[in-house]
């Protein structure tokens, strides 16, 4: 079943190798990332901004993720990083810019 998430926050995820990336997400997905930290699948997750505006850029990225990914069950054994097309990478960059996150 595809996800039907409404994105409301920006988080920073630290992979096991120490590299970091920003993700547009919601509290449920953030909870999954927190579980991934506890299970040592990623190193760290931290919320950078809550209650982001639901702009056209957020809507476009939300539509992409909801069409292409599913919410993991709580018993997941690997952390799934959402792969972005070049167009979706531009949408995320615009979201970060709109929210003054570099």
C-alpha positions as CSV (number, residue, x, y, z in Angstrom):
1,X,0.0,0.0,0.0
2,X,1.3,3.4,-1.0
3,X,1.9,6.1,1.7
4,X,-0.4,9.0,2.1
5,X,1.8,11.3,4.2
6,X,1.5,15.0,4.7
7,X,4.9,16.5,5.1
8,X,5.3,19.0,8.0
9,X,9.0,19.0,9.0
10,X,12.6,19.0,7.8
11,X,15.0,16.6,9.4
12,X,18.7,15.9,9.1
13,X,19.7,12.3,8.9
14,X,23.2,11.0,9.6
15,X,24.1,7.8,7.8
16,X,26.3,5.2,9.4
17,X,29.3,6.4,7.4
18,X,28.8,9.9,8.9
19,X,27.5,11.6,5.8
20,X,24.3,13.7,6.3
21,X,21.3,14.6,4.2
22,X,18.1,16.6,4.7
23,X,14.7,15.1,4.3
24,X,11.2,16.5,4.2
25,X,9.0,14.4,6.3
26,X,6.3,14.1,9.0
27,X,6.2,12.9,12.6
28,X,5.4,9.3,11.7
29,X,8.4,9.0,9.3
30,X,10.5,10.8,12.0
31,X,9.4,8.1,14.4
32,X,10.6,5.5,12.0
33,X,13.9,7.3,11.7
34,X,14.2,7.3,15.5
35,X,13.6,3.5,15.5
36,X,16.3,3.2,12.9
37,X,18.7,5.0,15.2
38,X,17.8,2.6,18.1
39,X,18.4,-0.3,15.7
40,X,21.7,1.1,14.6
41,X,20.6,1.4,11.0
42,X,21.4,5.1,10.8
43,X,23.6,7.1,13.2
44,X,21.3,10.1,14.0
45,X,18.2,12.0,13.1
46,X,17.3,15.4,14.3
47,X,14.4,17.7,13.5
48,X,15.6,21.0,12.0
49,X,12.2,22.7,11.5
50,X,8.6,21.8,12.5
51,X,5.4,23.0,10.9
52,X,6.8,24.0,7.5
53,X,4.4,25.7,5.1
54,X,2.7,23.4,2.6
55,X,4.0,25.2,-0.5
56,X,3.8,23.9,-4.1
57,X,7.3,22.5,-3.7
58,X,6.3,20.6,-0.6
59,X,3.2,19.3,-2.4
60,X,5.2,18.2,-5.4
61,X,7.8,16.3,-3.3
62,X,5.0,14.8,-1.1
63,X,3.2,13.5,-4.2
64,X,6.4,11.9,-5.5
65,X,7.1,10.2,-2.2
66,X,3.5,9.0,-1.7
67,X,3.5,7.5,-5.2
68,X,6.8,5.8,-5.0
69,X,7.3,4.7,-1.4
70,X,5.4,3.0,1.4
71,X,5.4,3.5,5.1
72,X,7.6,0.8,6.6
73,X,6.1,-1.5,9.2
74,X,7.5,-1.1,12.7
75,X,9.5,-4.4,12.4
76,X,11.7,-3.0,9.5
77,X,15.3,-4.3,9.4
78,X,16.8,-1.7,7.1
79,X,16.4,2.1,6.7
80,X,15.0,3.1,3.3
81,X,16.4,6.3,2.0
82,X,14.1,8.0,-0.5
83,X,16.0,8.3,-3.7
84,X,15.2,11.5,-5.6
85,X,15.1,12.2,-9.3
86,X,16.9,15.4,-10.4
87,X,13.6,17.2,-10.5
88,X,12.7,16.1,-7.0
89,X,16.2,17.1,-5.8
90,X,15.4,20.6,-7.1
91,X,12.1,20.6,-5.2
92,X,13.9,19.6,-2.0
93,X,16.5,22.4,-2.5
94,X,13.6,24.9,-3.0
95,X,12.0,23.7,0.2
96,X,15.2,24.1,2.1
97,X,15.7,27.5,0.6
98,X,12.1,28.6,1.5
99,X,12.8,27.5,5.1
100,X,16.2,29.2,5.3
101,X,18.1,25.9,5.8
102,X,21.4,25.6,3.9
